[in-house]
Each structure stands twice: as C-alpha cells, then as structure tokens.
Amino acid sequence: MTGEVRNGGGRALDELEIRVFYLETDGSPHLNDAAPSPGRPTFSKAWPVLANSALEGDVVKPLAPGESRTFAIDIPYSYDLEDGEKPRIEFGGAATALRFSK
C-alpha cells in the first residue's frame, strides 16, 4: 500500500518510523493473527524519513514543518477471517519513533 505523512509540528524531523496495520470492524488495530499461537504479525513498519538511510532520494532529507512525504509498504495479510467474511481492507497507522533535527 502507499501512504503519505505530513509534518504538522513546528520542527523538522530527521527520522520518522511509522507502524501500519489492518483495522478491525470496530476501528481498533489488528496487530496479530490469533492462531497459530503466538500469532503472526499483521503490521509492518516504514521509515519515510531516515537521515542515515542507504536509500537515495527524499528519504534522507529532513521533513520540514508543513511538508508531506509519500511512502510504500508491504503489510502481511491477515488470516484471521471466518469463512465467507470479507477481507480487511481498512488500514491505520501510528508514529512509533521520531527524531527532531538539531
């Protein structure tokens, strides 16, 4: 899937880590399949801003206040579905780590 992040703060970011996951029908995060125990993860992480990345391009540039950046991520498919249930196609995300520029 693809997404976009926007720096809504007043300081530039050197690093941003986000976790993207499926949403349950009630809107809560679906982070792991129930079986087999302990369950497979159904989320993934992306780093749309990473100053020390080996990748080239915008990913190594700080994310200035008000600026947006797109990213792409693969998310493991969830197998926690009842027979005949529609697959989950709604996603959520959360910032799990960030580092401000000096």
Backbone atoms as SQL, in Angstrom:
CREATE TABLE atoms (id INTEGER PRIMARY KEY, chain TEXT, resi INTEGER, resn TEXT, atom TEXT, x REAL, y REAL, z REAL);
INSERT INTO atoms VALUES
  (1, 'A', 1, 'MET', 'N', 0.838, -1.165, 0.000),
  (2, 'A', 1, 'MET', 'CA', 0.000, 0.000, 0.000),
  (3, 'A', 1, 'MET', 'C', 0.886, 1.232, 0.000),
  (4, 'A', 2, 'THR', 'N', 0.317, 2.338, -0.340),
  (5, 'A', 2, 'THR', 'CA', 1.045, 3.600, -0.296),
  (6, 'A', 2, 'THR', 'C', 0.353, 4.530, 0.690),
  (7, 'A', 3, 'GLY', 'N', 1.109, 5.444, 1.222),
  (8, 'A', 3, 'GLY', 'CA', 0.565, 6.401, 2.166),
  (9, 'A', 3, 'GLY', 'C', 1.315, 7.703, 2.084),
  (10, 'A', 4, 'GLU', 'N', 0.888, 8.645, 2.884),
  (11, 'A', 4, 'GLU', 'CA', 1.540, 9.947, 2.923),
  (12, 'A', 4, 'GLU', 'C', 1.548, 10.432, 4.372),
  (13, 'A', 5, 'VAL', 'N', 2.674, 10.977, 4.785),
  (14, 'A', 5, 'VAL', 'CA', 2.794, 11.575, 6.115),
  (15, 'A', 5, 'VAL', 'C', 3.027, 13.066, 5.948),
  (16, 'A', 6, 'ARG', 'N', 2.564, 13.817, 6.933),
  (17, 'A', 6, 'ARG', 'CA', 2.740, 15.274, 6.908),
  (18, 'A', 6, 'ARG', 'C', 3.257, 15.708, 8.269),
  (19, 'A', 7, 'ASN', 'N', 4.245, 16.568, 8.261),
  (20, 'A', 7, 'ASN', 'CA', 4.789, 17.117, 9.492),
  (21, 'A', 7, 'ASN', 'C', 3.913, 18.285, 9.926),
  (22, 'A', 8, 'GLY', 'N', 3.063, 18.046, 10.912),
  (23, 'A', 8, 'GLY', 'CA', 2.160, 19.071, 11.412),
  (24, 'A', 8, 'GLY', 'C', 2.742, 19.863, 12.561),
  (25, 'A', 9, 'GLY', 'N', 3.997, 19.564, 12.921),
  (26, 'A', 9, 'GLY', 'CA', 4.644, 20.261, 14.029),
  (27, 'A', 9, 'GLY', 'C', 5.409, 21.478, 13.570),
  (28, 'A', 10, 'GLY', 'N', 6.134, 22.050, 14.502),
  (29, 'A', 10, 'GLY', 'CA', 6.896, 23.257, 14.218),
  (30, 'A', 10, 'GLY', 'C', 8.390, 23.027, 14.064),
  (31, 'A', 11, 'ARG', 'N', 8.835, 21.756, 14.114),
  (32, 'A', 11, 'ARG', 'CA', 10.260, 21.433, 13.989),
  (33, 'A', 11, 'ARG', 'C', 10.457, 20.391, 12.895),
  (34, 'A', 12, 'ALA', 'N', 11.596, 20.459, 12.223),
  (35, 'A', 12, 'ALA', 'CA', 11.924, 19.482, 11.174),
  (36, 'A', 12, 'ALA', 'C', 12.250, 18.135, 11.814),
  (37, 'A', 13, 'LEU', 'N', 11.985, 17.058, 11.080),
  (38, 'A', 13, 'LEU', 'CA', 12.263, 15.694, 11.535),
  (39, 'A', 13, 'LEU', 'C', 13.395, 15.087, 10.728),
  (40, 'A', 14, 'ASP', 'N', 14.350, 14.442, 11.408),
  (41, 'A', 14, 'ASP', 'CA', 15.405, 13.677, 10.745),
  (42, 'A', 14, 'ASP', 'C', 15.019, 12.219, 10.579),
  (43, 'A', 15, 'GLU', 'N', 14.178, 11.716, 11.484),
  (44, 'A', 15, 'GLU', 'CA', 13.748, 10.315, 11.417),
  (45, 'A', 15, 'GLU', 'C', 12.282, 10.215, 11.815),
  (46, 'A', 16, 'LEU', 'N', 11.568, 9.354, 11.098),
  (47, 'A', 16, 'LEU', 'CA', 10.178, 9.057, 11.421),
  (48, 'A', 16, 'LEU', 'C', 9.927, 7.593, 11.121),
  (49, 'A', 17, 'GLU', 'N', 9.506, 6.861, 12.135),
  (50, 'A', 17, 'GLU', 'CA', 9.140, 5.452, 11.994),
  (51, 'A', 17, 'GLU', 'C', 7.638, 5.352, 12.222),
  (52, 'A', 18, 'ILE', 'N', 6.949, 4.687, 11.299),
  (53, 'A', 18, 'ILE', 'CA', 5.513, 4.501, 11.471),
  (54, 'A', 18, 'ILE', 'C', 5.169, 3.030, 11.356),
  (55, 'A', 19, 'ARG', 'N', 4.126, 2.642, 12.083),
  (56, 'A', 19, 'ARG', 'CA', 3.611, 1.278, 12.017),
  (57, 'A', 19, 'ARG', 'C', 2.259, 1.346, 11.326),
  (58, 'A', 20, 'VAL', 'N', 2.060, 0.511, 10.300),
  (59, 'A', 20, 'VAL', 'CA', 0.812, 0.471, 9.549),
  (60, 'A', 20, 'VAL', 'C', 0.184, -0.893, 9.776),
  (61, 'A', 21, 'PHE', 'N', -1.126, -0.916, 10.016),
  (62, 'A', 21, 'PHE', 'CA', -1.813, -2.147, 10.399),
  (63, 'A', 21, 'PHE', 'C', -3.230, -2.165, 9.839),
  (64, 'A', 22, 'TYR', 'N', -3.823, -3.353, 9.833),
  (65, 'A', 22, 'TYR', 'CA', -5.231, -3.505, 9.474),
  (66, 'A', 22, 'TYR', 'C', -6.085, -2.995, 10.627),
  (67, 'A', 23, 'LEU', 'N', -7.305, -2.584, 10.304),
  (68, 'A', 23, 'LEU', 'CA', -8.249, -2.170, 11.328),
  (69, 'A', 23, 'LEU', 'C', -9.344, -3.217, 11.467),
  (70, 'A', 24, 'GLU', 'N', -9.732, -3.481, 12.717),
  (71, 'A', 24, 'GLU', 'CA', -10.881, -4.338, 12.984),
  (72, 'A', 24, 'GLU', 'C', -12.146, -3.580, 12.582),
  (73, 'A', 25, 'THR', 'N', -13.268, -4.266, 12.540),
  (74, 'A', 25, 'THR', 'CA', -14.513, -3.608, 12.157),
  (75, 'A', 25, 'THR', 'C', -14.908, -2.514, 13.146),
  (76, 'A', 26, 'ASP', 'N', -14.440, -2.608, 14.413),
  (77, 'A', 26, 'ASP', 'CA', -14.739, -1.566, 15.396),
  (78, 'A', 26, 'ASP', 'C', -13.723, -0.421, 15.371),
  (79, 'A', 27, 'GLY', 'N', -12.747, -0.483, 14.453),
  (80, 'A', 27, 'GLY', 'CA', -11.751, 0.571, 14.311),
  (81, 'A', 27, 'GLY', 'C', -10.486, 0.368, 15.122),
  (82, 'A', 28, 'SER', 'N', -10.431, -0.698, 15.920),
  (83, 'A', 28, 'SER', 'CA', -9.226, -0.967, 16.714),
  (84, 'A', 28, 'SER', 'C', -8.155, -1.629, 15.845),
  (85, 'A', 29, 'PRO', 'N', -6.880, -1.505, 16.225),
  (86, 'A', 29, 'PRO', 'CA', -5.792, -2.120, 15.445),
  (87, 'A', 29, 'PRO', 'C', -5.842, -3.648, 15.488),
  (88, 'A', 30, 'HIS', 'N', -5.610, -4.270, 14.354),
  (89, 'A', 30, 'HIS', 'CA', -5.466, -5.731, 14.269),
  (90, 'A', 30, 'HIS', 'C', -3.974, -5.978, 14.021),
  (91, 'A', 31, 'LEU', 'N', -3.215, -6.263, 15.101),
  (92, 'A', 31, 'LEU', 'CA', -1.755, -6.345, 15.014),
  (93, 'A', 31, 'LEU', 'C', -1.213, -7.757, 14.847),
  (94, 'A', 32, 'ASN', 'N', -1.974, -8.769, 15.279),
  (95, 'A', 32, 'ASN', 'CA', -1.526, -10.165, 15.190),
  (96, 'A', 32, 'ASN', 'C', -2.707, -11.071, 14.920),
  (97, 'A', 33, 'ASP', 'N', -2.464, -12.100, 14.090),
  (98, 'A', 33, 'ASP', 'CA', -3.465, -13.139, 13.920),
  (99, 'A', 33, 'ASP', 'C', -3.581, -13.930, 15.215),
  (100, 'A', 34, 'ALA', 'N', -4.746, -14.464, 15.502),
  (101, 'A', 34, 'ALA', 'CA', -4.970, -15.211, 16.739),
  (102, 'A', 34, 'ALA', 'C', -4.267, -16.564, 16.731),
  (103, 'A', 35, 'ALA', 'N', -4.168, -17.196, 15.585),
  (104, 'A', 35, 'ALA', 'CA', -3.545, -18.530, 15.523),
  (105, 'A', 35, 'ALA', 'C', -2.566, -18.549, 14.367),
  (106, 'A', 36, 'PRO', 'N', -1.545, -19.335, 14.371),
  (107, 'A', 36, 'PRO', 'CA', -1.120, -20.175, 15.490),
  (108, 'A', 36, 'PRO', 'C', -0.500, -19.315, 16.580),
  (109, 'A', 37, 'SER', 'N', -0.603, -19.794, 17.792),
  (110, 'A', 37, 'SER', 'CA', -0.050, -19.052, 18.923),
  (111, 'A', 37, 'SER', 'C', 1.462, -18.979, 18.789),
  (112, 'A', 38, 'PRO', 'N', 2.126, -17.872, 18.953),
  (113, 'A', 38, 'PRO', 'CA', 1.624, -16.588, 19.427),
  (114, 'A', 38, 'PRO', 'C', 1.029, -15.712, 18.347),
  (115, 'A', 39, 'GLY', 'N', 0.772, -16.195, 17.180),
  (116, 'A', 39, 'GLY', 'CA', 0.139, -15.408, 16.135),
  (117, 'A', 39, 'GLY', 'C', 1.133, -14.661, 15.271),
  (118, 'A', 40, 'ARG', 'N', 0.804, -14.573, 14.000),
  (119, 'A', 40, 'ARG', 'CA', 1.671, -13.863, 13.054),
  (120, 'A', 40, 'ARG', 'C', 1.357, -12.376, 13.078),
  (121, 'A', 41, 'PRO', 'N', 2.392, -11.541, 12.945),
  (122, 'A', 41, 'PRO', 'CA', 2.140, -10.097, 12.876),
  (123, 'A', 41, 'PRO', 'C', 1.349, -9.746, 11.616),
  (124, 'A', 42, 'THR', 'N', 0.463, -8.808, 11.733),
  (125, 'A', 42, 'THR', 'CA', -0.295, -8.313, 10.583),
  (126, 'A', 42, 'THR', 'C', -0.088, -6.796, 10.477),
  (127, 'A', 43, 'PHE', 'N', 1.144, -6.388, 10.755),
  (128, 'A', 43, 'PHE', 'CA', 1.510, -4.984, 10.627),
  (129, 'A', 43, 'PHE', 'C', 2.920, -4.935, 10.045),
  (130, 'A', 44, 'SER', 'N', 3.321, -3.752, 9.654),
  (131, 'A', 44, 'SER', 'CA', 4.682, -3.550, 9.164),
  (132, 'A', 44, 'SER', 'C', 5.102, -2.134, 9.523),
  (133, 'A', 45, 'LYS', 'N', 6.389, -1.880, 9.470),
  (134, 'A', 45, 'LYS', 'CA', 6.915, -0.550, 9.769),
  (135, 'A', 45, 'LYS', 'C', 7.561, 0.055, 8.535),
  (136, 'A', 46, 'ALA', 'N', 7.524, 1.369, 8.469),
  (137, 'A', 46, 'ALA', 'CA', 8.141, 2.115, 7.367),
  (138, 'A', 46, 'ALA', 'C', 8.887, 3.302, 7.954),
  (139, 'A', 47, 'TRP', 'N', 9.888, 3.738, 7.237),
  (140, 'A', 47, 'TRP', 'CA', 10.691, 4.886, 7.636),
  (141, 'A', 47, 'TRP', 'C', 10.696, 5.891, 6.487),
  (142, 'A', 48, 'PRO', 'N', 9.652, 6.731, 6.370),
  (143, 'A', 48, 'PRO', 'CA', 9.608, 7.702, 5.280),
  (144, 'A', 48, 'PRO', 'C', 10.632, 8.823, 5.429),
  (145, 'A', 49, 'VAL', 'N', 11.190, 8.971, 6.637),
  (146, 'A', 49, 'VAL', 'CA', 12.244, 9.939, 6.890),
  (147, 'A', 49, 'VAL', 'C', 13.317, 9.206, 7.692),
  (148, 'A', 50, 'LEU', 'N', 14.511, 9.083, 7.104),
  (149, 'A', 50, 'LEU', 'CA', 15.594, 8.382, 7.791),
  (150, 'A', 50, 'LEU', 'C', 16.914, 8.949, 7.303),
  (151, 'A', 51, 'ALA', 'N', 17.497, 9.831, 8.095),
  (152, 'A', 51, 'ALA', 'CA', 18.697, 10.573, 7.700),
  (153, 'A', 51, 'ALA', 'C', 19.864, 9.671, 7.329),
  (154, 'A', 52, 'ASN', 'N', 20.010, 8.529, 7.985),
  (155, 'A', 52, 'ASN', 'CA', 21.151, 7.641, 7.695),
  (156, 'A', 52, 'ASN', 'C', 20.760, 6.453, 6.817),
  (157, 'A', 53, 'SER', 'N', 19.715, 6.606, 6.010),
  (158, 'A', 53, 'SER', 'CA', 19.256, 5.528, 5.136),
  (159, 'A', 53, 'SER', 'C', 20.257, 5.251, 4.013),
  (160, 'A', 54, 'ALA', 'N', 20.329, 3.996, 3.603),
  (161, 'A', 54, 'ALA', 'CA', 21.155, 3.620, 2.452),
  (162, 'A', 54, 'ALA', 'C', 20.435, 3.936, 1.144),
  (163, 'A', 55, 'LEU', 'N', 19.157, 4.266, 1.219),
  (164, 'A', 55, 'LEU', 'CA', 18.386, 4.610, 0.025),
  (165, 'A', 55, 'LEU', 'C', 18.714, 6.029, -0.414),
  (166, 'A', 56, 'GLU', 'N', 18.506, 6.290, -1.671),
  (167, 'A', 56, 'GLU', 'CA', 18.708, 7.637, -2.194),
  (168, 'A', 56, 'GLU', 'C', 17.367, 8.336, -2.319),
  (169, 'A', 57, 'GLY', 'N', 17.405, 9.632, -2.442),
  (170, 'A', 57, 'GLY', 'CA', 16.183, 10.390, -2.663),
  (171, 'A', 57, 'GLY', 'C', 15.749, 11.155, -1.433),
  (172, 'A', 58, 'ASP', 'N', 14.450, 11.489, -1.402),
  (173, 'A', 58, 'ASP', 'CA', 13.908, 12.338, -0.343),
  (174, 'A', 58, 'ASP', 'C', 13.975, 11.715, 1.044),
  (175, 'A', 59, 'VAL', 'N', 14.035, 10.401, 1.137),
  (176, 'A', 59, 'VAL', 'CA', 14.005, 9.734, 2.446),
  (177, 'A', 59, 'VAL', 'C', 15.109, 10.236, 3.377),
  (178, 'A', 60, 'VAL', 'N', 16.248, 10.661, 2.845),
  (179, 'A', 60, 'VAL', 'CA', 17.365, 11.114, 3.687),
  (180, 'A', 60, 'VAL', 'C', 17.279, 12.601, 4.036),
  (181, 'A', 61, 'LYS', 'N', 16.377, 13.322, 3.409),
  (182, 'A', 61, 'LYS', 'CA', 16.230, 14.751, 3.678),
  (183, 'A', 61, 'LYS', 'C', 15.308, 14.960, 4.876),
  (184, 'A', 62, 'PRO', 'N', 15.594, 15.945, 5.727),
  (185, 'A', 62, 'PRO', 'CA', 14.680, 16.239, 6.836),
  (186, 'A', 62, 'PRO', 'C', 13.284, 16.590, 6.311),
  (187, 'A', 63, 'LEU', 'N', 12.284, 16.272, 7.108),
  (188, 'A', 63, 'LEU', 'CA', 10.898, 16.597, 6.773),
  (189, 'A', 63, 'LEU', 'C', 10.550, 17.903, 7.483),
  (190, 'A', 64, 'ALA', 'N', 10.472, 18.974, 6.719),
  (191, 'A', 64, 'ALA', 'CA', 10.246, 20.313, 7.267),
  (192, 'A', 64, 'ALA', 'C', 8.808, 20.471, 7.760),
  (193, 'A', 65, 'PRO', 'N', 8.571, 21.411, 8.666),
  (194, 'A', 65, 'PRO', 'CA', 7.205, 21.674, 9.114),
  (195, 'A', 65, 'PRO', 'C', 6.285, 21.979, 7.937),
  (196, 'A', 66, 'GLY', 'N', 5.120, 21.343, 7.929),
  (197, 'A', 66, 'GLY', 'CA', 4.155, 21.535, 6.852),
  (198, 'A', 66, 'GLY', 'C', 4.403, 20.686, 5.623),
  (199, 'A', 67, 'GLU', 'N', 5.566, 20.064, 5.525),
  (200, 'A', 67, 'GLU', 'CA', 5.916, 19.259, 4.361),
  (201, 'A', 67, 'GLU', 'C', 5.288, 17.865, 4.456),
  (202, 'A', 68, 'SER', 'N', 4.981, 17.288, 3.290),
  (203, 'A', 68, 'SER', 'CA', 4.441, 15.927, 3.201),
  (204, 'A', 68, 'SER', 'C', 5.400, 15.036, 2.447),
  (205, 'A', 69, 'ARG', 'N', 5.299, 13.728, 2.710),
  (206, 'A', 69, 'ARG', 'CA', 6.138, 12.763, 2.008),
  (207, 'A', 69, 'ARG', 'C', 5.346, 11.472, 1.832),
  (208, 'A', 70, 'THR', 'N', 5.461, 10.871, 0.647),
  (209, 'A', 70, 'THR', 'CA', 4.795, 9.598, 0.388),
  (210, 'A', 70, 'THR', 'C', 5.726, 8.439, 0.721),
  (211, 'A', 71, 'PHE', 'N', 5.138, 7.268, 0.928),
  (212, 'A', 71, 'PHE', 'CA', 5.905, 6.058, 1.201),
  (213, 'A', 71, 'PHE', 'C', 5.104, 4.863, 0.703),
  (214, 'A', 72, 'ALA', 'N', 5.784, 3.746, 0.535),
  (215, 'A', 72, 'ALA', 'CA', 5.146, 2.486, 0.152),
  (216, 'A', 72, 'ALA', 'C', 5.550, 1.430, 1.166),
  (217, 'A', 73, 'ILE', 'N', 4.629, 0.497, 1.450),
  (218, 'A', 73, 'ILE', 'CA', 4.876, -0.519, 2.471),
  (219, 'A', 73, 'ILE', 'C', 4.117, -1.795, 2.120),
  (220, 'A', 74, 'ASP', 'N', 4.715, -2.929, 2.427),
  (221, 'A', 74, 'ASP', 'CA', 4.042, -4.226, 2.304),
  (222, 'A', 74, 'ASP', 'C', 3.568, -4.633, 3.692),
  (223, 'A', 75, 'ILE', 'N', 2.319, -5.075, 3.783),
  (224, 'A', 75, 'ILE', 'CA', 1.756, -5.498, 5.068),
  (225, 'A', 75, 'ILE', 'C', 1.356, -6.966, 4.949),
  (226, 'A', 76, 'PRO', 'N', 1.796, -7.809, 5.898),
  (227, 'A', 76, 'PRO', 'CA', 1.415, -9.227, 5.841),
  (228, 'A', 76, 'PRO', 'C', -0.105, -9.379, 5.873),
  (229, 'A', 77, 'TYR', 'N', -0.610, -10.271, 5.048),
  (230, 'A', 77, 'TYR', 'CA', -2.045, -10.495, 5.000),
  (231, 'A', 77, 'TYR', 'C', -2.532, -11.145, 6.290),
  (232, 'A', 78, 'SER', 'N', -3.715, -10.773, 6.729),
  (233, 'A', 78, 'SER', 'CA', -4.317, -11.373, 7.916),
  (234, 'A', 78, 'SER', 'C', -5.098, -12.619, 7.524),
  (235, 'A', 79, 'TYR', 'N', -4.871, -13.702, 8.256),
  (236, 'A', 79, 'TYR', 'CA', -5.608, -14.945, 8.021),
  (237, 'A', 79, 'TYR', 'C', -6.679, -15.168, 9.080),
  (238, 'A', 80, 'ASP', 'N', -6.934, -14.190, 9.931),
  (239, 'A', 80, 'ASP', 'CA', -7.970, -14.276, 10.964),
  (240, 'A', 80, 'ASP', 'C', -9.330, -13.922, 10.390),
  (241, 'A', 81, 'LEU', 'N', -9.791, -14.658, 9.441),
  (242, 'A', 81, 'LEU', 'CA', -11.089, -14.391, 8.836),
  (243, 'A', 81, 'LEU', 'C', -11.970, -15.627, 8.960),
  (244, 'A', 82, 'GLU', 'N', -13.233, -15.415, 9.241),
  (245, 'A', 82, 'GLU', 'CA', -14.193, -16.514, 9.240),
  (246, 'A', 82, 'GLU', 'C', -14.530, -16.822, 7.793),
  (247, 'A', 83, 'ASP', 'N', -14.953, -18.058, 7.521),
  (248, 'A', 83, 'ASP', 'CA', -15.348, -18.425, 6.157),
  (249, 'A', 83, 'ASP', 'C', -16.421, -17.476, 5.651),
  (250, 'A', 84, 'GLY', 'N', -16.212, -16.952, 4.462),
  (251, 'A', 84, 'GLY', 'CA', -17.170, -16.056, 3.845),
  (252, 'A', 84, 'GLY', 'C', -17.035, -14.603, 4.276),
  (253, 'A', 85, 'GLU', 'N', -16.187, -14.317, 5.273),
  (254, 'A', 85, 'GLU', 'CA', -16.006, -12.943, 5.733),
  (255, 'A', 85, 'GLU', 'C', -15.175, -12.164, 4.709),
  (256, 'A', 86, 'LYS', 'N', -15.518, -10.907, 4.505),
  (257, 'A', 86, 'LYS', 'CA', -14.745, -10.076, 3.595),
  (258, 'A', 86, 'LYS', 'C', -13.376, -9.797, 4.204),
  (259, 'A', 87, 'PRO', 'N', -12.329, -9.764, 3.388),
  (260, 'A', 87, 'PRO', 'CA', -11.003, -9.432, 3.925),
  (261, 'A', 87, 'PRO', 'C', -10.953, -7.991, 4.409),
  (262, 'A', 88, 'ARG', 'N', -10.120, -7.759, 5.398),
  (263, 'A', 88, 'ARG', 'CA', -9.938, -6.404, 5.924),
  (264, 'A', 88, 'ARG', 'C', -9.200, -5.560, 4.886),
  (265, 'A', 89, 'ILE', 'N', -9.751, -4.418, 4.582),
  (266, 'A', 89, 'ILE', 'CA', -9.089, -3.554, 3.607),
  (267, 'A', 89, 'ILE', 'C', -8.899, -2.141, 4.145),
  (268, 'A', 90, 'GLU', 'N', -9.230, -1.916, 5.414),
  (269, 'A', 90, 'GLU', 'CA', -9.004, -0.614, 6.014),
  (270, 'A', 90, 'GLU', 'C', -7.737, -0.678, 6.847),
  (271, 'A', 91, 'PHE', 'N', -6.978, 0.416, 6.819),
  (272, 'A', 91, 'PHE', 'CA', -5.694, 0.457, 7.496),
  (273, 'A', 91, 'PHE', 'C', -5.623, 1.633, 8.447),
  (274, 'A', 92, 'GLY', 'N', -4.780, 1.504, 9.441),
  (275, 'A', 92, 'GLY', 'CA', -4.475, 2.583, 10.357),
  (276, 'A', 92, 'GLY', 'C', -2.968, 2.713, 10.461),
  (277, 'A', 93, 'GLY', 'N', -2.524, 3.735, 11.126),
  (278, 'A', 93, 'GLY', 'CA', -1.090, 3.923, 11.301),
  (279, 'A', 93, 'GLY', 'C', -0.813, 4.749, 12.538),
  (280, 'A', 94, 'ALA', 'N', 0.401, 4.620, 13.029),
  (281, 'A', 94, 'ALA', 'CA', 0.827, 5.377, 14.209),
  (282, 'A', 94, 'ALA', 'C', 2.317, 5.638, 14.127),
  (283, 'A', 95, 'ALA', 'N', 2.725, 6.818, 14.556),
  (284, 'A', 95, 'ALA', 'CA', 4.154, 7.103, 14.676),
  (285, 'A', 95, 'ALA', 'C', 4.676, 6.344, 15.884),
  (286, 'A', 96, 'THR', 'N', 5.713, 5.536, 15.695),
  (287, 'A', 96, 'THR', 'CA', 6.270, 4.751, 16.801),
  (288, 'A', 96, 'THR', 'C', 7.620, 5.267, 17.243),
  (289, 'A', 97, 'ALA', 'N', 8.251, 6.127, 16.455),
  (290, 'A', 97, 'ALA', 'CA', 9.519, 6.749, 16.836),
  (291, 'A', 97, 'ALA', 'C', 9.753, 7.957, 15.939),
  (292, 'A', 98, 'LEU', 'N', 10.386, 8.973, 16.495),
  (293, 'A', 98, 'LEU', 'CA', 10.796, 10.127, 15.691),
  (294, 'A', 98, 'LEU', 'C', 11.981, 10.801, 16.341),
  (295, 'A', 99, 'ARG', 'N', 12.727, 11.509, 15.497),
  (296, 'A', 99, 'ARG', 'CA', 13.863, 12.284, 15.987),
  (297, 'A', 99, 'ARG', 'C', 13.840, 13.627, 15.301),
  (298, 'A', 100, 'PHE', 'N', 13.900, 14.681, 16.105),
  (299, 'A', 100, 'PHE', 'CA', 13.880, 16.033, 15.559),
  (300, 'A', 100, 'PHE', 'C', 15.254, 16.416, 15.043),
  (301, 'A', 101, 'SER', 'N', 15.284, 17.301, 14.051),
  (302, 'A', 101, 'SER', 'CA', 16.536, 17.864, 13.559),
  (303, 'A', 101, 'SER', 'C', 17.086, 18.802, 14.621),
  (304, 'A', 102, 'LYS', 'N', 18.393, 18.992, 14.587),
  (305, 'A', 102, 'LYS', 'CA', 19.022, 19.912, 15.546),
  (306, 'A', 102, 'LYS', 'C', 18.893, 21.340, 15.082);
